[in-house]
Amino acid sequence: MSVKKIVVLFSGEGTNLENIIKKLHKKVINDCHIQLSGAVCNKENAKGIDICKNYNIPIKIIKHKEYISREEFDKKVVECILSFDPDLTVLAGFMRILTPVFTRHIKAINLHPSLLPLFKGANAIEKSFYSDMKVGGVSVHFVSNELDGGETIAQKCFQKDDNMSLEEFKKKIKELEFEILPQAIVKVLND
């Protein structure tokens, strides 16, 4: 049986981080023992930090505002990730645009709350909700030099209801995120 280690990067509440911990950490799936070896956060007051502490997941906080450039920040993040020796890095609500300093050295996937290539970047949920699209959805893709432009690994969608509120739409997005991200992680680790 092989052991596969993942590192999760996040910036906020850590809901997807906790979902990964509950569904994958210390689990054996397809003859693969998955272990969350660490997490990295760029905000010292993010709620997800407490989740890491509650589950005894090593957490490193690297505050992006302390670096003079994106490249300097990414260099420190890469060093930190490599110290955990992961097979895969997972961006789960990590709200930073990454440079080639990161993408050249780290095999990573990203969760995005829209059906890519539509609604790249920030505020994707709102852009999708207020669009003429009849569906909403989520994507998991490989991280590349292009913002939300790497190869798509998985997508899921749902039918938009004309009477749906933005809060209901966000809740449906979160449900799909909780479903698709663990599946995509397992798929990538087993490929």
N, C-alpha and C positions, 0 to 999 in steps of 0.2 A: 504494500500500500504506500502510495506517495503522500508526502506532506506538502501542501501548498500554502504559502504565506501571503496574506494581503495586508496592505496599508490603506487606510481610509483618510481622505482629506475632506475637511468640512469647515464651514464658517459660522454656522448658526445653531439652530435648535438640536440638530443631531438626530432627527427622527429616522432618517434613512440609515444612519450609522447604527442606531439601536435595532432597527429591523434586520440589518446584516448580522449583527451580533446574535440576535435571537434565532435567525434562520440558518446561519452558516458557521459561526464560530464554534470550534471544537466539534464539528459534525463531520461524519463520513458520508460523502455523496459520490456515487460512481467510483468507488474504490479510491477516493481521494479524501484525505483528512485535511480539512480547511481550518486555518488558524489565522485570526486577526492579530498580527504581531505588533501593531501599533497604529496610532492615529496622529495626524498633524492638523492643527487649527491655526488660523491667522488672526483670530480675535480673542483676546484674553478673557472676555466676559461672555463668550458663547455658551449657551446652555448645554451643548453637547459635551463639553469638558466634564461636567458632572456625570454624564452617562458613562464616559470612559472610566472615571474613578469608581463608579458603582460596580462596573464589570471587571475591574482590575486590568484594563487595557492601557498599556503605556501611551501617554499623550505628550506631545511636544507642541508648545505654542511658539510660533514664529510670527511676530507682529510685522506685517508688511509696511507699516508706516515708519518703521525704524530703518528702512533701507532706502538709499537714494535713487535706486532704479529698479525696474521690474526684473532685470537680469540679475542684479545682486540678491534680490529676494529669492528668485528662482534657484540660484546657486545654493543658497542656504537650505531651501526646501529639498533639493536633490540630495545634498549631503545627508540630511536628516532621514529621508526615505531610504537611501542606501544603507544607513546604519541598521535598519530593521530587516535588511536582506529579503525583500519581498519578491514573489513571483509575479505579482500584479498590484498596481496602485489603482484605487477607486476614488474618483471625485464624486462626492455625494453632497451637493450643495456647497461646493468650494467656489466662492465668488471672486475669483481672480482670473484675469486673462494671462495665460502662460506664454512664455517666450520659447524660442528654440533651445535656450539653455536647459529648460525642463524637457521639452519634447524629444531632444536628441538622446537623452539619457534614461528616460523613464518610460516603461511600458504602462500605459494608463488608459482607463475607460472613464467616460463621463455620463452621468444621468442628466437628461435635459427634458424640461416639461413642455415639449411640443413635438409635433411630428416633423422632424427635420427632413428636408432643408428649410422648412418654413419657420419663421419666428426665432431666428438665432439670437443669442445674446440675452441681455437682461430683460425683464418684464415679459417673458415669453407667455406666461399664463394669461396675463391681461390682453396681450396682443392677439392670442389665439381666441380667447373668449369673445372679444369685440369684433373679430373678423367675420367674414361671410361664410367661413367654413362650416360644414354641417357636422363635423366631428372634431373632437379634441383628442389629445393623446400625449404619449411620452416616447422618448427615444433613449437608447444607450448606444454610444459610439466610441470608437477609439479616439484618443486625444491626438491631435495633429497641430501643425503650425497655424492652421486656419481655424478661427473661432467657430466652434460647433460644426466643424467641417470634416472631421475624420470619418472613416468608413463606419457605416451603421451596422451594429451587431443585432439589435432587436428593437421592435416598435410594437406598441399596443395602442388601440384607439377605442373610443366610445362615441355613441351618437349624442350630439348636443340636443337638448330639449329646449324648445323655444321659451319655455317658462323657467328655465334654470337660472338661478342667481349666480353671481360670481363666486360666492362662498361655496355653493353646491358644486360648481365647476372645479374649484380648487380641491375640494374633498375628493372628487372623482379622480383628479390627477394624482393625488397622494395615494389613493388605493392602487392605481396602476403602477406607480413608482415602487410601492412595497412589493408588488408581484413581479415586475419585470427585472429590477436590478439584481436580486439574488439569482434569478435564472440566468441572466447574462454573465454574471461572475462565474457561475459553475460552467457555463458553455466555454468561456474563454480559458478557464483553468484546465479544461479537459481537451481543448483543441491542440 
